[in-house]
Amino acid sequence: MLGKLGYELVDIEYKTLYGEKHMIIYVAKDGGVSLDDCETVSNALDGPLDALDPTSGAPYCLDVSSPGLDRPFKTQRDFERNYGEAVEVKLYAPIDGCKDKLLVGTLVERNADCIVLSVDGEEKRINNSAAALVRPHVEF
């Protein structure tokens, strides 16, 4: 349904905020997500979610949001969308003689086995199981 509207479902969270249950729907779209986009998605999902009753009648607030600039990658599509962009990879433990558990480089590829980064002109292969977190590198 969201795809027909031009949006990609990125994630869904169901949690308690400020003492109330919230279902947070994260969507992405080429060019970014505006407040009007969030309203469009909320209106499109309101009826189907009421019919589906995912909380078995428990009340909740429906929130629609963009994933944010520094949101961790969760899907293969997240990686593909960021090929050629600066990313940071937080590691469970240092690898290949690196002293730090953080690598920053240009995302070249991600496949079933590894993440490939270009770091200072050198290609680094990081096993998927070694990466605790991958997200866009944002400089302020």
C-alpha positions in Angstrom: 0.0 0.0 0.0 2.7 2.5 0.9 4.7 1.6 -2.2 1.8 2.7 -4.4 1.9 6.1 -2.6 5.6 6.4 -3.2 6.9 5.6 0.3 9.1 2.8 1.6 8.3 1.3 5.0 11.5 1.4 6.9 10.6 0.3 10.4 7.8 -0.1 13.0 8.1 0.4 16.7 5.5 -0.1 19.4 6.5 1.3 22.7 5.5 3.4 25.7 6.2 7.1 25.5 5.1 9.5 28.3 2.9 6.8 29.8 1.0 6.1 26.5 1.4 3.4 23.9 2.7 4.6 20.5 3.0 2.8 17.2 5.7 4.6 15.3 5.8 4.0 11.5 9.1 5.1 9.8 8.9 5.8 6.1 11.4 6.9 3.5 11.0 8.5 0.1 13.3 9.8 -2.5 14.0 13.5 -1.7 13.1 13.1 2.0 10.0 12.9 4.0 8.0 16.1 4.8 5.4 16.8 7.4 2.7 16.6 4.7 4.1 13.1 3.8 3.7 12.0 7.4 0.1 13.2 7.3 -0.6 11.4 4.0 0.8 8.1 5.4 -1.0 8.5 8.7 -4.3 9.0 6.9 -3.7 6.1 4.5 -2.9 3.7 7.4 -5.5 4.8 9.9 -8.4 2.8 8.5 -6.5 -0.4 7.6 -4.8 -0.4 11.1 -8.2 0.0 12.8 -9.5 -3.0 10.8 -6.4 -5.1 11.5 -6.5 -4.2 15.3 -2.8 -5.0 15.9 -3.1 -4.1 19.6 -6.2 -6.3 20.3 -8.3 -3.2 21.2 -5.6 -1.5 23.4 -5.5 2.2 22.6 -2.4 3.7 21.0 -1.2 6.9 19.3 -0.2 6.5 15.6 3.0 8.4 14.8 4.5 8.6 11.3 8.1 9.8 11.0 11.1 9.8 8.7 13.9 7.5 10.0 16.3 10.5 10.6 19.7 11.3 9.3 21.7 9.0 11.5 19.4 6.0 11.7 21.1 2.7 11.7 20.7 0.6 8.5 18.4 -2.3 9.0 17.6 -3.6 5.5 19.6 -4.4 2.4 17.7 -1.5 0.8 19.1 0.9 3.4 22.6 -0.2 2.3 21.8 0.1 -1.4 20.4 3.6 -0.9 23.7 4.7 0.6 26.2 3.2 -1.9 28.8 5.8 -2.6 28.0 7.7 0.6 30.1 8.2 3.8 29.1 5.7 6.5 30.4 4.7 9.9 30.6 1.1 11.0 30.8 0.4 14.8 32.5 -2.9 15.4 32.1 -5.4 18.2 35.9 -5.6 18.4 38.8 -4.0 16.5 39.7 -5.8 13.3 42.7 -5.8 10.9 45.1 -4.0 13.2 42.7 -1.1 13.7 42.9 0.3 17.2 39.4 1.7 17.2 36.0 0.0 17.0 34.8 2.6 14.5 35.5 2.8 10.8 34.4 5.7 8.6 34.5 5.4 4.9 32.6 5.3 1.7 30.1 2.4 1.3 31.0 0.4 -1.7 28.9 -2.7 -1.3 27.1 -4.9 1.2 26.3 -8.6 0.4 25.4 -11.7 2.3 28.9 -12.0 3.7 30.4 -8.6 4.2 30.3 -4.8 4.1 32.9 -3.2 1.7 34.2 0.2 2.6 36.7 2.5 0.9 38.8 3.9 3.7 41.5 6.4 2.7 41.6 4.8 -0.7 42.0 1.3 0.7 39.2 -1.2 0.4 38.2 -2.9 3.7 36.0 -5.9 4.0 34.1 -6.3 7.2 32.2 -9.5 8.0 28.5 -8.7 8.6 28.8 -10.5 12.0 31.6 -8.1 13.1 29.5 -5.0 12.6 27.5 -3.9 15.6 26.0 -0.9 13.8 26.1 0.8 10.4 24.7 4.2 9.7 25.3 7.4 7.7 28.3 9.4 8.8 27.1 12.9 9.6 29.5 15.7 10.2 28.4 18.8 12.1 
